[in-house]
Amino acid sequence: MPTLLFNRDGSLRDFQRLVKSIYTRSGDRLFSVSDLVAQQSRFTMRALKGIRKGDKDKLKRNLAIAFLWGMAVPNRYELDIEDLVWKRFPQRCSYCGGKPCMCKKVKPAKRIKITYNRAERPRTLKGMQEMLGDIYPPVYRTLEHAGVHLAEEMGEITEAVHAHMGEHKKFQLGNIKEEVADFISCIFGVANSAKIDLAKEISVMFSNNCYLCHKGPCVCTISFINKLKT
């Protein structure tokens, strides 16, 4: 089997497919949906700890791992995360429709309807990060603020997933779609505030199959993952 890797010029969809190729077999066997969300939360909180401690290496490493786990729920539900992010943020703020966001000035009561222009859609993961940076410029908020927003979205994913697990209603799956898109946008937001090139970090992290065992598919055990310190 050829080595599974992420090209620095690859797309967000390419990254999701890579994660699926490396981790879906072991993930489906080892983790429930609740487990996937718990691991996503675990590394998100570690990234935030890096912000609190002023440790950029810790932030960068754990943000990349949280980004990886952020593909797990969309993969389990067979959702195209790139498509969801684009439809949520089509070169515009999903609330006010501004670029840059004008929510603080106009204080919209609800999301406006936004039209899509396919020609404006970013073709690379780096382009997606730059698009979110244009919509929500890091100069307008602190890294800590971006981190709080990420934590908020992590909580909302947890709520959406567990609500759907309890009742399996169609609108609840729609909520999951919105929340996973918001979470990824906030991953990019923290990366922009911390001046982290996620495409570069991911290409280094995934240059040889799983970033831990270097097998594709991954053969890491759940006990090994649970003991992982970063």
C-alpha positions in Angstrom: 0.0 0.0 0.0 1.4 3.5 -0.9 2.3 5.9 1.9 -0.7 8.1 2.9 0.2 11.7 3.3 -1.1 15.3 3.1 0.2 17.6 0.4 0.7 21.2 1.6 -1.3 22.4 -1.4 -4.1 19.9 -0.7 -7.7 20.9 0.1 -9.8 20.5 3.3 -11.6 17.7 1.5 -8.2 16.0 0.8 -7.4 16.2 4.5 -10.8 14.7 5.5 -10.3 11.8 3.0 -6.8 11.2 4.3 -8.1 11.0 7.9 -10.8 8.6 6.7 -8.3 6.4 5.0 -6.0 6.2 7.9 -8.4 6.2 10.9 -11.9 5.0 9.9 -11.2 1.3 10.2 -9.7 1.5 13.7 -12.0 4.4 14.7 -15.2 2.5 13.9 -13.9 -0.5 15.9 -12.6 1.4 18.9 -14.7 4.5 19.3 -18.3 5.3 19.7 -19.5 8.8 18.5 -19.4 9.9 22.1 -15.7 8.7 22.3 -14.9 10.7 19.1 -16.3 13.9 20.5 -14.5 13.3 23.8 -11.2 13.0 22.1 -11.9 16.1 20.0 -12.7 18.0 23.2 -9.6 16.6 24.9 -7.2 18.0 22.4 -9.1 21.2 21.9 -8.8 21.9 25.6 -5.0 21.1 25.4 -4.7 23.6 22.6 -6.4 26.2 24.8 -4.1 25.3 27.7 -1.3 26.2 25.3 -2.9 29.7 24.9 -3.2 30.1 28.6 0.4 29.2 29.3 1.7 31.2 26.4 3.2 28.0 24.9 2.9 28.3 21.1 4.4 24.8 20.5 1.8 23.2 22.7 -0.9 25.2 21.1 0.3 24.4 17.6 0.7 20.7 18.2 -2.7 20.2 20.0 -4.6 22.5 17.6 -3.4 20.2 14.7 -4.5 17.1 16.6 -7.9 18.7 17.5 -8.2 19.6 13.8 -7.6 15.9 13.0 -10.3 14.7 15.5 -12.6 17.4 14.1 -12.8 15.2 10.9 -13.9 12.2 12.9 -17.6 13.2 13.5 -18.1 14.3 9.9 -16.5 11.1 8.7 -18.8 9.0 10.9 -21.9 10.8 9.6 -20.5 10.9 6.0 -20.6 14.7 5.8 -18.4 16.7 3.4 -16.8 19.2 5.8 -15.3 21.4 3.0 -18.8 21.8 1.5 -20.3 22.5 4.9 -17.7 25.2 5.8 -18.1 26.8 2.4 -21.9 26.9 2.6 -21.6 28.4 6.1 -18.9 30.9 5.2 -19.1 31.6 1.4 -16.5 34.5 1.6 -18.9 36.2 4.0 -19.8 36.2 7.7 -22.6 33.8 8.1 -24.6 36.2 10.3 -24.1 39.7 8.9 -22.9 38.8 5.4 -20.0 41.2 5.8 -16.3 40.7 4.8 -14.9 41.6 7.2 -17.6 40.7 9.7 -19.6 43.7 10.8 -21.6 41.9 13.5 -20.4 44.1 16.3 -21.7 47.2 14.5 -24.9 46.0 13.0 -25.8 43.4 15.6 -27.9 41.1 13.4 -30.8 39.4 15.1 -30.6 36.3 12.8 -28.4 35.0 10.0 -29.1 36.6 6.7 -29.4 34.6 3.5 -26.2 34.6 1.5 -25.7 33.8 -2.2 -22.8 31.6 -3.3 -20.3 32.4 -6.0 -18.5 29.1 -6.9 -15.6 31.1 -8.5 -14.8 32.5 -5.0 -14.6 29.1 -3.3 -11.0 28.3 -2.0 -9.4 25.3 -3.6 -6.9 24.5 -0.9 -6.8 24.1 2.9 -4.5 27.1 3.1 -7.0 29.1 1.0 -9.8 28.2 3.3 -7.8 29.4 6.3 -7.0 32.7 4.5 -10.7 33.1 3.6 -11.7 32.8 7.3 -8.9 35.3 8.1 -10.4 37.8 5.7 -13.9 37.4 7.1 -12.7 37.5 10.8 -9.5 39.4 10.8 -7.2 38.4 13.7 -6.4 42.0 14.3 -9.9 42.6 15.5 -9.7 40.1 18.4 -7.1 38.6 20.8 -5.8 35.0 20.6 -7.6 34.5 24.0 -10.9 35.6 22.5 -10.4 33.3 19.5 -9.7 30.5 22.0 -12.9 31.2 23.9 -14.9 31.0 20.7 -13.3 27.7 19.9 -14.2 26.3 23.3 -17.8 27.5 22.8 -18.1 25.7 19.5 -16.7 22.5 21.0 -19.4 22.6 23.6 -22.1 23.1 20.9 -20.8 20.2 18.9 -21.1 18.0 22.0 -24.7 19.2 22.6 -25.7 18.7 19.0 -24.2 15.2 18.8 -25.7 14.0 22.0 -29.2 15.4 21.2 -29.1 13.5 17.8 -28.0 10.3 19.6 -31.0 10.6 21.8 -33.7 11.2 19.3 -32.2 10.9 15.7 -34.4 13.7 14.3 -33.5 15.2 10.9 -33.2 18.8 12.2 -30.7 17.5 14.8 -28.5 16.2 12.1 -28.8 19.7 10.5 -27.5 21.1 13.8 -24.5 18.8 13.7 -23.7 20.0 10.2 -23.8 23.6 11.3 -21.7 23.0 14.5 -18.9 21.0 12.8 -18.6 23.8 10.2 -18.4 26.4 13.0 -15.8 24.3 14.9 -13.5 24.1 11.9 -13.9 27.8 11.2 -12.8 28.5 14.8 -9.8 26.1 14.4 -8.8 28.4 11.5 -9.6 31.4 13.7 -7.2 30.4 16.4 -4.6 29.4 13.8 -4.9 32.9 12.2 -4.6 34.7 15.6 -1.5 32.6 16.5 0.0 32.9 13.0 0.0 29.1 12.5 -0.1 27.8 8.9 -2.3 24.7 9.4 -1.6 23.3 5.9 2.1 23.4 6.7 1.7 21.8 10.1 -0.6 19.1 8.7 1.7 18.3 5.8 4.5 17.7 8.3 2.3 15.8 10.7 1.0 13.6 7.9 4.1 12.9 5.8 4.0 9.1 6.6 0.6 7.6 7.3 -0.6 8.0 11.0 1.4 10.6 12.8 2.0 8.2 15.7 2.3 4.6 14.5 3.2 5.6 10.9 0.9 2.9 9.6 -1.9 3.3 7.1 -4.5 2.3 8.3 -3.6 3.2 11.9 -2.9 0.4 14.3 -2.7 2.6 17.5 -4.6 1.0 20.5 -7.1 2.9 22.5 -5.1 2.6 25.7 -2.1 4.2 23.9 -4.2 7.1 22.6 -5.7 7.6 26.0 -2.3 7.8 27.6 -1.0 10.2 25.0 0.6 13.4 26.4 1.1 16.4 24.2 
